[in-house]
């Protein structure tokens, strides 16, 4: 069903104004309905989420972030390295190095987020806690990759940390699956 009569090819200025006013009113009422709770000062629904639900969401967020880090590492760092894309004179080397650099920074950020997410689940938190120093060691490797100063040991560092994170998740029943991020996620 159209908002405008079939004989009209374009809405009149009056109809456009009425439609804009209706849309603005709807958005305003929706925003007011989601405002702070007067008794708690927060926008939470009374009753909130229980401890078990918070742990479930923490594990889901951990799995998403760790999966994105694993997918980015494999797709844009490990796989091109094995294919020889990082070697001097390789066809498409510069582009591969730029993508690897972005993937390195992205992986580091997603792994830090995964560790933060793991803190919401006690068993996952204990399993992931020893990995923080390994994750911190990746901090500057993204820049090193982008500049073409990458070695097999650097690529191995990414792969080892990802495997450690996957193992920690697996040890508490949270199987991390690789998820390849979009180019927009990787770059921004």
C-alpha positions as CSV (number, residue, x, y, z in Angstrom):
1,X,0.0,0.0,0.0
2,X,1.4,3.4,-1.0
3,X,1.2,6.5,1.1
4,X,0.5,8.5,-2.0
5,X,-2.5,8.2,-4.4
6,X,-1.7,6.2,-7.7
7,X,-2.3,9.3,-9.9
8,X,0.4,11.3,-8.1
9,X,3.9,10.6,-9.3
10,X,5.6,12.7,-6.5
11,X,4.3,13.7,-3.1
12,X,3.3,17.3,-2.6
13,X,5.4,19.5,-0.3
14,X,2.6,19.4,2.2
15,X,2.5,15.5,2.2
16,X,6.3,15.4,2.5
17,X,6.2,17.7,5.5
18,X,3.5,15.6,7.1
19,X,5.4,12.4,6.5
20,X,8.6,14.0,7.9
21,X,6.7,15.2,11.0
22,X,5.2,11.7,11.5
23,X,8.6,10.1,11.2
24,X,10.2,12.6,13.6
25,X,7.4,12.0,16.1
26,X,7.8,8.3,15.9
27,X,11.5,8.4,16.4
28,X,11.1,10.9,19.3
29,X,8.6,8.7,21.1
30,X,10.8,5.6,20.5
31,X,13.7,7.4,22.1
32,X,11.7,8.6,25.0
33,X,10.5,5.0,25.6
34,X,14.1,3.8,25.8
35,X,15.2,6.5,28.2
36,X,16.5,6.1,31.8
37,X,14.5,4.2,34.3
38,X,13.4,6.7,37.0
39,X,14.0,4.4,39.9
40,X,17.5,3.1,38.9
41,X,18.7,5.9,36.7
42,X,19.7,3.4,34.0
43,X,18.1,2.3,30.8
44,X,18.0,-1.3,31.9
45,X,14.7,-3.2,32.0
46,X,13.7,-3.8,35.6
47,X,14.9,-7.2,36.6
48,X,18.0,-7.0,34.4
49,X,19.8,-10.0,33.3
50,X,20.8,-12.7,35.8
51,X,24.3,-13.9,36.4
52,X,23.8,-16.9,34.1
53,X,22.6,-14.7,31.3
54,X,25.6,-12.3,31.7
55,X,28.0,-15.2,31.6
56,X,26.2,-16.6,28.4
57,X,26.5,-13.2,26.7
58,X,30.2,-12.8,27.8
59,X,31.0,-16.2,26.3
60,X,29.1,-15.3,23.1
61,X,31.0,-12.0,22.8
62,X,34.3,-13.8,23.5
63,X,33.5,-16.3,20.7
64,X,32.7,-13.5,18.2
65,X,35.8,-11.4,18.9
66,X,38.1,-14.4,19.1
67,X,36.6,-15.8,15.9
68,X,37.1,-12.5,14.0
69,X,40.7,-12.3,15.2
70,X,41.3,-15.9,14.1
71,X,39.7,-15.3,10.7
72,X,41.6,-12.1,10.0
73,X,44.9,-13.7,11.0
74,X,44.4,-16.7,8.8
75,X,43.0,-14.9,5.8
76,X,45.2,-11.8,5.6
77,X,48.4,-12.9,7.5
78,X,49.1,-16.6,7.5
79,X,47.6,-17.5,4.1
80,X,49.4,-14.7,2.1
81,X,52.7,-15.5,4.0
82,X,52.5,-19.2,3.0
83,X,51.7,-18.1,-0.6
84,X,54.9,-16.0,-0.7
85,X,53.0,-12.7,-1.1
86,X,55.3,-10.9,1.5
87,X,58.5,-11.7,-0.4
88,X,60.4,-8.9,-2.2
89,X,59.3,-8.8,-5.8
90,X,56.1,-10.8,-5.3
91,X,53.2,-9.8,-7.4
92,X,50.7,-7.7,-5.2
93,X,53.2,-7.5,-2.3
94,X,52.4,-4.0,-1.3
95,X,48.7,-4.6,-1.2
96,X,49.2,-7.8,0.7
97,X,51.4,-6.1,3.3
98,X,48.9,-3.3,3.8
99,X,46.1,-5.8,4.4
100,X,48.3,-7.8,6.7
101,X,49.1,-4.7,8.7
102,X,45.4,-3.8,9.0
103,X,44.7,-7.4,10.0
104,X,47.4,-7.3,12.6
105,X,46.0,-4.3,14.3
106,X,42.5,-5.7,14.0
107,X,43.5,-9.0,15.4
108,X,45.2,-7.3,18.4
109,X,42.2,-5.2,19.1
110,X,39.7,-8.1,18.8
111,X,41.9,-10.3,21.1
112,X,42.0,-7.6,23.7
113,X,38.2,-7.3,23.5
114,X,37.9,-11.1,23.7
115,X,39.9,-11.1,27.0
116,X,37.7,-8.3,28.3
117,X,34.6,-10.3,27.4
118,X,36.0,-13.4,29.1
119,X,36.0,-11.6,32.4
120,X,32.2,-11.9,32.5
121,X,32.5,-15.7,32.7
122,X,34.6,-17.1,35.6
123,X,35.8,-20.3,34.0
124,X,36.6,-18.5,30.7
125,X,38.3,-15.8,32.6
126,X,40.6,-18.3,34.3
127,X,41.4,-20.0,31.0
128,X,42.2,-16.8,29.1
129,X,44.1,-14.9,31.9
130,X,47.5,-16.5,31.1
131,X,47.3,-15.4,27.5
132,X,47.4,-11.6,28.1
133,X,51.2,-11.4,27.7
134,X,51.1,-13.3,24.4
135,X,48.4,-11.0,23.1
136,X,50.3,-7.9,24.3
137,X,53.3,-9.1,22.3
138,X,51.3,-8.7,19.1
139,X,50.8,-4.9,19.7
140,X,53.4,-3.6,17.3
141,X,53.5,-6.5,14.8
142,X,50.7,-4.9,12.7
143,X,53.0,-2.0,11.9
144,X,55.9,-4.3,11.3
145,X,53.7,-6.3,8.8
146,X,52.6,-3.1,7.0
147,X,56.2,-1.9,6.6
148,X,57.2,-5.3,5.1
149,X,59.5,-6.1,8.0
150,X,57.8,-9.4,8.6
151,X,59.5,-12.7,9.3
152,X,58.2,-16.3,9.7
153,X,58.6,-15.8,13.5
154,X,56.2,-12.8,13.4
155,X,53.6,-14.8,11.5
156,X,54.1,-17.7,13.8
157,X,53.5,-15.4,16.8
158,X,50.0,-14.5,15.4
159,X,49.3,-18.1,14.7
160,X,50.4,-19.3,18.1
161,X,48.4,-16.7,20.1
162,X,45.3,-17.5,18.1
163,X,45.8,-21.2,18.7
164,X,46.3,-20.5,22.4
165,X,43.1,-18.5,22.6
166,X,41.2,-21.2,20.7
167,X,42.6,-23.8,23.1
168,X,41.6,-21.8,26.1
169,X,38.0,-21.5,24.8
170,X,37.9,-25.2,23.9
171,X,39.0,-26.0,27.5
172,X,35.8,-24.5,28.9
173,X,33.4,-25.7,26.1
174,X,33.6,-22.5,24.0
175,X,34.7,-23.6,20.6
176,X,36.1,-20.7,18.6
177,X,35.4,-20.8,14.9
178,X,37.2,-18.6,12.4
179,X,35.1,-15.7,11.1
180,X,36.5,-13.6,8.3
181,X,35.8,-9.9,8.9
182,X,34.6,-7.7,6.1
183,X,36.9,-5.2,4.6
184,X,35.0,-2.4,6.4
185,X,35.5,-4.1,9.8
186,X,39.2,-4.6,9.1
187,X,39.8,-1.0,8.1
188,X,37.6,0.8,10.5
